[in-house]
């Protein structure tokens, strides 16, 4: 990261590691950093959606999945996105509150 602080890959991979260890706040900060790069791929939105979902923020997870869907509608991940979106929407509806 010191050699190329603008490269999206380093914060992305660190965010993945943090999320695997359930360090959601650190994962979120790193994933957001990765997403700020103009060269970041659409899969950054999948990672953000996963982190938001696991952090109790379903509306943010939905927004990230919708962004991913617009950016990469032909992705092989779209089948899974179509499965997860309705579940997140149900979760949000049953919570009766916003998640911010």
N, CA, C and O atoms as CSV, one atom per row, in Angstrom:
chain,resi,resn,atom,element,x,y,z
A,1,UNK,N,N,0.817,-1.198,0.000
A,1,UNK,CA,C,0.000,0.000,0.000
A,1,UNK,C,C,0.860,1.260,0.000
A,1,UNK,O,O,0.464,2.287,-0.552
A,2,UNK,N,N,2.029,1.180,0.616
A,2,UNK,CA,C,2.905,2.350,0.636
A,2,UNK,C,C,3.459,2.644,-0.749
A,2,UNK,O,O,3.631,3.807,-1.113
A,3,UNK,N,N,3.741,1.604,-1.525
A,3,UNK,CA,C,4.293,1.801,-2.863
A,3,UNK,C,C,3.278,2.386,-3.830
A,3,UNK,O,O,3.615,3.219,-4.672
A,4,UNK,N,N,2.047,1.949,-3.703
A,4,UNK,CA,C,1.007,2.409,-4.626
A,4,UNK,C,C,-0.304,2.611,-3.866
A,4,UNK,O,O,-1.200,1.769,-3.927
A,5,UNK,N,N,-0.407,3.728,-3.155
A,5,UNK,CA,C,-1.584,3.952,-2.313
A,5,UNK,C,C,-2.893,4.117,-3.082
A,5,UNK,O,O,-3.969,4.070,-2.484
A,6,UNK,N,N,-2.817,4.307,-4.390
A,6,UNK,CA,C,-4.036,4.473,-5.185
A,6,UNK,C,C,-4.554,3.152,-5.745
A,6,UNK,O,O,-5.628,3.115,-6.345
A,7,UNK,N,N,-3.814,2.083,-5.559
A,7,UNK,CA,C,-4.216,0.777,-6.074
A,7,UNK,C,C,-5.335,0.205,-5.205
A,7,UNK,O,O,-5.180,0.084,-3.989
A,8,UNK,N,N,-6.437,-0.140,-5.816
A,8,UNK,CA,C,-7.613,-0.635,-5.098
A,8,UNK,C,C,-7.382,-2.019,-4.499
A,8,UNK,O,O,-8.052,-2.388,-3.534
A,9,UNK,N,N,-6.455,-2.785,-5.048
A,9,UNK,CA,C,-6.300,-4.187,-4.631
A,9,UNK,C,C,-5.882,-4.354,-3.180
A,9,UNK,O,O,-6.352,-5.274,-2.510
A,10,UNK,N,N,-5.020,-3.497,-2.683
A,10,UNK,CA,C,-4.514,-3.685,-1.321
A,10,UNK,C,C,-5.615,-3.481,-0.281
A,10,UNK,O,O,-5.811,-4.358,0.561
A,11,UNK,N,N,-6.328,-2.383,-0.304
A,11,UNK,CA,C,-7.403,-2.255,0.691
A,11,UNK,C,C,-8.509,-3.290,0.479
A,11,UNK,O,O,-9.141,-3.726,1.441
A,12,UNK,N,N,-8.747,-3.685,-0.774
A,12,UNK,CA,C,-9.754,-4.706,-1.047
A,12,UNK,C,C,-9.390,-6.025,-0.371
A,12,UNK,O,O,-10.222,-6.629,0.307
A,13,UNK,N,N,-8.160,-6.466,-0.553
A,13,UNK,CA,C,-7.734,-7.735,0.035
A,13,UNK,C,C,-7.688,-7.659,1.557
A,13,UNK,O,O,-8.034,-8.624,2.238
A,14,UNK,N,N,-7.269,-6.530,2.087
A,14,UNK,CA,C,-7.281,-6.371,3.538
A,14,UNK,C,C,-8.710,-6.361,4.075
A,14,UNK,O,O,-8.974,-6.896,5.152
A,15,UNK,N,N,-9.624,-5.760,3.334
A,15,UNK,CA,C,-11.037,-5.775,3.734
A,15,UNK,C,C,-11.580,-7.200,3.732
A,15,UNK,O,O,-12.322,-7.583,4.637
A,16,UNK,N,N,-11.218,-7.976,2.732
A,16,UNK,CA,C,-11.639,-9.375,2.689
A,16,UNK,C,C,-11.125,-10.132,3.908
A,16,UNK,O,O,-11.858,-10.902,4.528
A,17,UNK,N,N,-9.861,-9.907,4.241
A,17,UNK,CA,C,-9.276,-10.570,5.412
A,17,UNK,C,C,-9.999,-10.157,6.689
A,17,UNK,O,O,-10.345,-10.999,7.518
A,18,UNK,N,N,-10.224,-8.852,6.840
A,18,UNK,CA,C,-10.936,-8.370,8.026
A,18,UNK,C,C,-12.344,-8.945,8.112
A,18,UNK,O,O,-12.805,-9.301,9.196
A,19,UNK,N,N,-13.026,-9.037,6.978
A,19,UNK,CA,C,-14.394,-9.565,7.005
A,19,UNK,C,C,-14.401,-11.052,7.365
A,19,UNK,O,O,-15.316,-11.512,8.047
A,20,UNK,N,N,-13.412,-11.798,6.924
A,20,UNK,CA,C,-13.315,-13.221,7.291
A,20,UNK,C,C,-13.121,-13.390,8.793
A,20,UNK,O,O,-13.508,-14.411,9.362
A,21,UNK,N,N,-12.526,-12.395,9.430
A,21,UNK,CA,C,-12.303,-12.443,10.879
A,21,UNK,C,C,-13.406,-11.700,11.638
A,21,UNK,O,O,-13.301,-11.487,12.846
A,22,UNK,N,N,-14.461,-11.309,10.923
A,22,UNK,CA,C,-15.607,-10.587,11.492
A,22,UNK,C,C,-15.219,-9.249,12.111
A,22,UNK,O,O,-15.864,-8.781,13.049
A,23,UNK,N,N,-14.173,-8.643,11.585
A,23,UNK,CA,C,-13.787,-7.288,11.981
A,23,UNK,C,C,-14.485,-6.321,11.026
A,23,UNK,O,O,-13.862,-5.745,10.134
A,24,UNK,N,N,-15.786,-6.157,11.234
A,24,UNK,CA,C,-16.624,-5.471,10.260
A,24,UNK,C,C,-16.279,-4.006,10.092
A,24,UNK,O,O,-16.301,-3.506,8.968
A,25,UNK,N,N,-15.964,-3.303,11.160
A,25,UNK,CA,C,-15.669,-1.865,11.033
A,25,UNK,C,C,-14.400,-1.646,10.215
A,25,UNK,O,O,-14.373,-0.810,9.312
A,26,UNK,N,N,-13.363,-2.390,10.531
A,26,UNK,CA,C,-12.123,-2.273,9.769
A,26,UNK,C,C,-12.334,-2.704,8.315
A,26,UNK,O,O,-11.823,-2.070,7.392
A,27,UNK,N,N,-13.084,-3.777,8.125
A,27,UNK,CA,C,-13.379,-4.255,6.765
A,27,UNK,C,C,-14.115,-3.180,5.977
A,27,UNK,O,O,-13.812,-2.936,4.809
A,28,UNK,N,N,-15.074,-2.548,6.617
A,28,UNK,CA,C,-15.848,-1.509,5.938
A,28,UNK,C,C,-14.963,-0.337,5.517
A,28,UNK,O,O,-15.059,0.143,4.388
A,29,UNK,N,N,-14.121,0.111,6.408
A,29,UNK,CA,C,-13.248,1.248,6.075
A,29,UNK,C,C,-12.322,0.912,4.913
A,29,UNK,O,O,-12.118,1.740,4.025
A,30,UNK,N,N,-11.768,-0.281,4.911
A,30,UNK,CA,C,-10.858,-0.674,3.833
A,30,UNK,C,C,-11.606,-0.870,2.509
A,30,UNK,O,O,-11.113,-0.480,1.451
A,31,UNK,N,N,-12.787,-1.470,2.572
A,31,UNK,CA,C,-13.578,-1.672,1.350
A,31,UNK,C,C,-14.002,-0.333,0.761
A,31,UNK,O,O,-13.983,-0.156,-0.457
A,32,UNK,N,N,-14.381,0.602,1.612
A,32,UNK,CA,C,-14.736,1.934,1.120
A,32,UNK,C,C,-13.527,2.610,0.481
A,32,UNK,O,O,-13.662,3.305,-0.526
A,33,UNK,N,N,-12.358,2.410,1.061
A,33,UNK,CA,C,-11.137,2.964,0.480
A,33,UNK,C,C,-10.896,2.356,-0.900
A,33,UNK,O,O,-10.554,3.072,-1.840
A,34,UNK,N,N,-11.072,1.048,-1.027
A,34,UNK,CA,C,-10.891,0.386,-2.325
A,34,UNK,C,C,-11.878,0.931,-3.348
A,34,UNK,O,O,-11.522,1.142,-4.507
A,35,UNK,N,N,-13.110,1.156,-2.923
A,35,UNK,CA,C,-14.145,1.641,-3.822
A,35,UNK,C,C,-13.937,3.050,-4.325
A,35,UNK,O,O,-14.548,3.448,-5.317
A,36,UNK,N,N,-13.097,3.803,-3.670
A,36,UNK,CA,C,-12.833,5.181,-4.098
A,36,UNK,C,C,-11.932,5.254,-5.318
A,36,UNK,O,O,-11.881,6.284,-5.990
A,37,UNK,N,N,-11.235,4.193,-5.606
A,37,UNK,CA,C,-10.328,4.179,-6.748
A,37,UNK,C,C,-11.119,4.116,-8.053
A,37,UNK,O,O,-12.064,3.338,-8.180
A,38,UNK,N,N,-10.726,4.930,-9.008
A,38,UNK,CA,C,-11.391,4.926,-10.315
A,38,UNK,C,C,-11.211,3.609,-11.052
A,38,UNK,O,O,-12.008,3.262,-11.923
A,39,UNK,N,N,-10.170,2.885,-10.703
A,39,UNK,CA,C,-9.907,1.616,-11.388
A,39,UNK,C,C,-10.500,0.404,-10.665
A,39,UNK,O,O,-10.300,-0.731,-11.098
A,40,UNK,N,N,-11.219,0.636,-9.579
A,40,UNK,CA,C,-11.789,-0.474,-8.816
A,40,UNK,C,C,-12.848,-1.194,-9.647
A,40,UNK,O,O,-13.670,-0.552,-10.302
A,41,UNK,N,N,-12.829,-2.527,-9.620
A,41,UNK,CA,C,-13.825,-3.289,-10.371
A,41,UNK,C,C,-15.164,-3.332,-9.640
A,41,UNK,O,O,-15.265,-2.959,-8.471
A,42,UNK,N,N,-16.163,-3.785,-10.337
A,42,UNK,CA,C,-17.510,-3.848,-9.760
A,42,UNK,C,C,-17.587,-4.765,-8.546
A,42,UNK,O,O,-18.475,-4.598,-7.710
A,43,UNK,N,N,-16.675,-5.733,-8.429
A,43,UNK,CA,C,-16.746,-6.675,-7.307
A,43,UNK,C,C,-16.524,-5.995,-5.961
A,43,UNK,O,O,-16.829,-6.583,-4.924
A,44,UNK,N,N,-16.004,-4.779,-5.954
A,44,UNK,CA,C,-15.887,-4.038,-4.701
A,44,UNK,C,C,-17.276,-3.844,-4.098
A,44,UNK,O,O,-17.429,-3.865,-2.876
A,45,UNK,N,N,-18.284,-3.655,-4.941
A,45,UNK,CA,C,-19.653,-3.470,-4.445
A,45,UNK,C,C,-20.194,-4.750,-3.810
A,45,UNK,O,O,-20.989,-4.690,-2.872
A,46,UNK,N,N,-19.770,-5.897,-4.315
A,46,UNK,CA,C,-20.173,-7.164,-3.690
A,46,UNK,C,C,-19.578,-7.287,-2.291
A,46,UNK,O,O,-20.255,-7.705,-1.352
A,47,UNK,N,N,-18.319,-6.924,-2.164
A,47,UNK,CA,C,-17.676,-6.970,-0.855
A,47,UNK,C,C,-18.349,-6.006,0.111
A,47,UNK,O,O,-18.620,-6.361,1.258
A,48,UNK,N,N,-18.619,-4.792,-0.345
A,48,UNK,CA,C,-19.305,-3.817,0.502
A,48,UNK,C,C,-20.683,-4.320,0.908
A,48,UNK,O,O,-21.092,-4.158,2.058
A,49,UNK,N,N,-21.398,-4.928,-0.029
A,49,UNK,CA,C,-22.724,-5.463,0.287
A,49,UNK,C,C,-22.630,-6.539,1.365
A,49,UNK,O,O,-23.450,-6.574,2.282
A,50,UNK,N,N,-21.648,-7.401,1.259
A,50,UNK,CA,C,-21.457,-8.451,2.258
A,50,UNK,C,C,-21.149,-7.855,3.624
A,50,UNK,O,O,-21.701,-8.289,4.636
A,51,UNK,N,N,-20.282,-6.875,3.653
A,51,UNK,CA,C,-19.928,-6.242,4.922
A,51,UNK,C,C,-21.132,-5.532,5.526
A,51,UNK,O,O,-21.400,-5.674,6.719
A,52,UNK,N,N,-21.857,-4.774,4.718
A,52,UNK,CA,C,-23.047,-4.091,5.231
A,52,UNK,C,C,-24.083,-5.096,5.731
A,52,UNK,O,O,-24.685,-4.896,6.786
A,53,UNK,N,N,-24.285,-6.155,4.989
A,53,UNK,CA,C,-25.260,-7.164,5.388
A,53,UNK,C,C,-24.894,-7.775,6.736
A,53,UNK,O,O,-25.758,-7.958,7.593
A,54,UNK,N,N,-23.642,-8.084,6.919
A,54,UNK,CA,C,-23.186,-8.690,8.162
A,54,UNK,C,C,-23.042,-7.693,9.302
A,54,UNK,O,O,-22.823,-8.082,10.449
A,55,UNK,N,N,-23.163,-6.423,8.991
A,55,UNK,CA,C,-23.080,-5.372,10.005
A,55,UNK,C,C,-24.460,-4.847,10.383
A,55,UNK,O,O,-24.574,-3.842,11.086
A,56,UNK,N,N,-25.496,-5.514,9.924
A,56,UNK,CA,C,-26.852,-5.080,10.257
A,56,UNK,C,C,-27.314,-3.851,9.509
A,56,UNK,O,O,-28.127,-3.077,10.014
A,57,UNK,N,N,-26.796,-3.669,8.298
A,57,UNK,CA,C,-27.170,-2.505,7.486
A,57,UNK,C,C,-27.724,-2.974,6.142
A,57,UNK,O,O,-27.095,-2.758,5.107
A,58,UNK,N,N,-28.902,-3.618,6.147
A,58,UNK,CA,C,-29.437,-4.185,4.907
A,58,UNK,C,C,-29.726,-3.165,3.819
A,58,UNK,O,O,-29.565,-3.488,2.642
A,59,UNK,N,N,-30.143,-1.955,4.149
A,59,UNK,CA,C,-30.435,-0.988,3.078
A,59,UNK,C,C,-29.159,-0.584,2.350
A,59,UNK,O,O,-29.183,-0.375,1.137
A,60,UNK,N,N,-28.049,-0.471,3.069
A,60,UNK,CA,C,-26.777,-0.174,2.414
A,60,UNK,C,C,-26.328,-1.362,1.562
A,60,UNK,O,O,-25.789,-1.180,0.471
A,61,UNK,N,N,-26.552,-2.571,2.062
A,61,UNK,CA,C,-26.209,-3.775,1.295
A,61,UNK,C,C,-27.022,-3.823,0.001
A,61,UNK,O,O,-26.487,-4.144,-1.060
A,62,UNK,N,N,-28.306,-3.505,0.090
A,62,UNK,CA,C,-29.179,-3.475,-1.087
A,62,UNK,C,C,-28.661,-2.456,-2.102
A,62,UNK,O,O,-28.582,-2.743,-3.296
A,63,UNK,N,N,-28.313,-1.279,-1.623
A,63,UNK,CA,C,-27.813,-0.225,-2.527
A,63,UNK,C,C,-26.546,-0.684,-3.244
A,63,UNK,O,O,-26.386,-0.427,-4.437
A,64,UNK,N,N,-25.651,-1.356,-2.536
A,64,UNK,CA,C,-24.423,-1.842,-3.167
A,64,UNK,C,C,-24.715,-2.917,-4.201
A,64,UNK,O,O,-24.098,-2.931,-5.266
A,65,UNK,N,N,-25.641,-3.814,-3.904
A,65,UNK,CA,C,-25.992,-4.866,-4.863
A,65,UNK,C,C,-26.685,-4.281,-6.088
A,65,UNK,O,O,-26.476,-4.753,-7.206
A,66,UNK,N,N,-27.500,-3.266,-5.883
A,66,UNK,CA,C,-28.135,-2.612,-7.026
A,66,UNK,C,C,-27.106,-1.891,-7.890
A,66,UNK,O,O,-27.210,-1.895,-9.117
A,67,UNK,N,N,-26.123,-1.278,-7.258
A,67,UNK,CA,C,-25.045,-0.636,-8.012
A,67,UNK,C,C,-24.274,-1.678,-8.810
A,67,UNK,O,O,-23.990,-1.480,-9.991
A,68,UNK,N,N,-23.937,-2.785,-8.163
A,68,UNK,CA,C,-23.234,-3.862,-8.856
A,68,UNK,C,C,-24.049,-4.335,-10.057
A,68,UNK,O,O,-23.496,-4.551,-11.136
A,69,UNK,N,N,-25.349,-4.496,-9.878
A,69,UNK,CA,C,-26.230,-4.968,-10.952
A,69,UNK,C,C,-26.226,-4.029,-12.146
A,69,UNK,O,O,-26.259,-4.480,-13.292
A,70,UNK,N,N,-26.185,-2.735,-11.890
A,70,UNK,CA,C,-26.130,-1.757,-12.977
A,70,UNK,C,C,-24.779,-1.778,-13.687
A,70,UNK,O,O,-24.707,-1.662,-14.910
A,71,UNK,N,N,-23.710,-1.929,-12.904
A,71,UNK,CA,C,-22.369,-1.883,-13.474
A,71,UNK,C,C,-21.971,-3.153,-14.221
A,71,UNK,O,O,-21.224,-3.096,-15.198
A,72,UNK,N,N,-22.469,-4.292,-13.762
A,72,UNK,CA,C,-22.012,-5.564,-14.313
A,72,UNK,C,C,-23.178,-6.557,-14.461
A,72,UNK,O,O,-23.162,-7.625,-13.848
A,73,UNK,N,N,-24.186,-6.207,-15.271
A,73,UNK,CA,C,-25.388,-7.049,-15.363
A,73,UNK,C,C,-25.139,-8.437,-15.951
A,73,UNK,O,O,-25.969,-9.330,-15.780
A,74,UNK,N,N,-24.038,-8.631,-16.624
A,74,UNK,CA,C,-23.724,-9.939,-17.217
A,74,UNK,C,C,-22.774,-10.769,-16.345
A,74,UNK,O,O,-22.308,-11.825,-16.772
A,75,UNK,N,N,-22.495,-10.311,-15.165
A,75,UNK,CA,C,-21.569,-11.004,-14.275
A,75,UNK,C,C,-22.092,-12.394,-13.912
A,75,UNK,O,O,-23.300,-12.590,-13.772
A,76,UNK,N,N,-21.195,-13.342,-13.764
A,76,UNK,CA,C,-21.618,-14.667,-13.287
A,76,UNK,C,C,-22.140,-14.618,-11.849
A,76,UNK,O,O,-22.780,-15.567,-11.397
A,77,UNK,N,N,-21.876,-13.532,-11.127
A,77,UNK,CA,C,-22.373,-13.383,-9.768
A,77,UNK,C,C,-23.827,-12.916,-9.708
A,77,UNK,O,O,-24.427,-12.904,-8.633
A,78,UNK,N,N,-24.395,-12.536,-10.843
A,78,UNK,CA,C,-25.751,-11.989,-10.844
A,78,UNK,C,C,-26.796,-12.986,-10.359
A,78,UNK,O,O,-27.786,-12.586,-9.746
A,79,UNK,N,N,-26.599,-14.253,-10.617
A,79,UNK,CA,C,-27.570,-15.254,-10.126
A,79,UNK,C,C,-27.657,-15.191,-8.604
A,79,UNK,O,O,-28.749,-15.232,-8.039
A,80,UNK,N,N,-26.527,-15.093,-7.955
A,80,UNK,CA,C,-26.501,-15.009,-6.492
A,80,UNK,C,C,-27.061,-13.669,-6.015
A,80,UNK,O,O,-27.767,-13.615,-5.008
A,81,UNK,N,N,-26.756,-12.605,-6.723
A,81,UNK,CA,C,-27.294,-11.288,-6.365
A,81,UNK,C,C,-28.820,-11.328,-6.410
A,81,UNK,O,O,-29.484,-10.796,-5.521
A,82,UNK,N,N,-29.378,-11.962,-7.452
A,82,UNK,CA,C,-30.839,-12.063,-7.568
A,82,UNK,C,C,-31.441,-12.904,-6.447
A,82,UNK,O,O,-32.602,-12.703,-6.089
A,83,UNK,N,N,-30.692,-13.825,-5.897
A,83,UNK,CA,C,-31.172,-14.616,-4.752
A,83,UNK,C,C,-31.150,-13.801,-3.462
A,83,UNK,O,O,-32.071,-13.884,-2.649
A,84,UNK,N,N,-30.101,-13.022,-3.284
A,84,UNK,CA,C,-29.872,-12.320,-2.023
A,84,UNK,C,C,-30.724,-11.062,-1.883
A,84,UNK,O,O,-31.189,-10.754,-0.785
A,85,UNK,N,N,-30.933,-10.338,-2.967
A,85,UNK,CA,C,-31.686,-9.078,-2.883
A,85,UNK,C,C,-33.066,-9.235,-2.244
A,85,UNK,O,O,-33.394,-8.458,-1.348
A,86,UNK,N,N,-33.887,-10.196,-2.657
A,86,UNK,CA,C,-35.197,-10.320,-2.015
A,86,UNK,C,C,-35.100,-10.625,-0.518
A,86,UNK,O,O,-35.910,-10.133,0.268
A,87,UNK,N,N,-34.132,-11.418,-0.130
A,87,UNK,CA,C,-33.955,-11.731,1.289
A,87,UNK,C,C,-33.562,-10.489,2.082
A,87,UNK,O,O,-34.073,-10.264,3.179
A,88,UNK,N,N,-32.664,-9.687,1.534
A,88,UNK,CA,C,-32.287,-8.448,2.207
A,88,UNK,C,C,-33.480,-7.491,2.295
A,88,UNK,O,O,-33.673,-6.824,3.312
A,89,UNK,N,N,-34.266,-7.427,1.238
A,89,UNK,CA,C,-35.455,-6.552,1.263
A,89,UNK,C,C,-36.466,-7.029,2.303
A,89,UNK,O,O,-37.080,-6.215,2.993
A,90,UNK,N,N,-36.640,-8.344,2.417
A,90,UNK,CA,C,-37.534,-8.887,3.458
A,90,UNK,C,C,-36.992,-8.544,4.846
A,90,UNK,O,O,-37.740,-8.133,5.733
A,91,UNK,N,N,-35.705,-8.716,5.016
A,91,UNK,CA,C,-35.081,-8.416,6.308
A,91,UNK,C,C,-35.278,-6.952,6.676
A,91,UNK,O,O,-35.575,-6.630,7.826
A,92,UNK,N,N,-35.113,-6.076,5.707
A,92,UNK,CA,C,-35.298,-4.652,5.951
A,92,UNK,C,C,-36.753,-4.349,6.291
A,92,UNK,O,O,-37.038,-3.578,7.207
A,93,UNK,N,N,-37.662,-4.957,5.554
A,93,UNK,CA,C,-39.098,-4.711,5.789
A,93,UNK,C,C,-39.549,-5.203,7.157
A,93,UNK,O,O,-40.362,-4.554,7.815
A,94,UNK,N,N,-39.033,-6.330,7.581
A,94,UNK,CA,C,-39.454,-6.878,8.879
A,94,UNK,C,C,-38.806,-6.158,10.046
A,94,UNK,O,O,-39.318,-6.205,11.165
A,95,UNK,N,N,-37.681,-5.489,9.799
A,95,UNK,CA,C,-37.039,-4.763,10.887
A,95,UNK,C,C,-37.839,-3.515,11.249
A,95,UNK,O,O,-37.806,-3.059,12.392
A,96,UNK,N,N,-38.563,-2.959,10.258
A,96,UNK,CA,C,-39.407,-1.807,10.513
A,96,UNK,C,C,-38.665,-0.514,10.759
A,96,UNK,O,O,-39.281,0.505,11.071
A,97,UNK,N,N,-37.354,-0.538,10.625
A,97,UNK,CA,C,-36.558,0.671,10.832
A,97,UNK,C,C,-35.527,0.791,9.726
A,97,UNK,O,O,-35.273,-0.146,8.969
A,98,UNK,N,N,-34.946,1.977,9.661
A,98,UNK,CA,C,-33.803,2.121,8.764
A,98,UNK,C,C,-32.579,1.635,9.521
A,98,UNK,O,O,-32.590,1.543,10.748
A,99,UNK,N,N,-31.534,1.327,8.785
A,99,UNK,CA,C,-30.373,0.743,9.438
A,99,UNK,C,C,-29.232,1.724,9.619
A,99,UNK,O,O,-28.086,1.309,9.790
A,100,UNK,N,N,-29.519,3.007,9.586
A,100,UNK,CA,C,-28.433,3.989,9.805
A,100,UNK,C,C,-28.480,4.384,11.212
A,100,UNK,O,O,-27.671,5.201,11.651
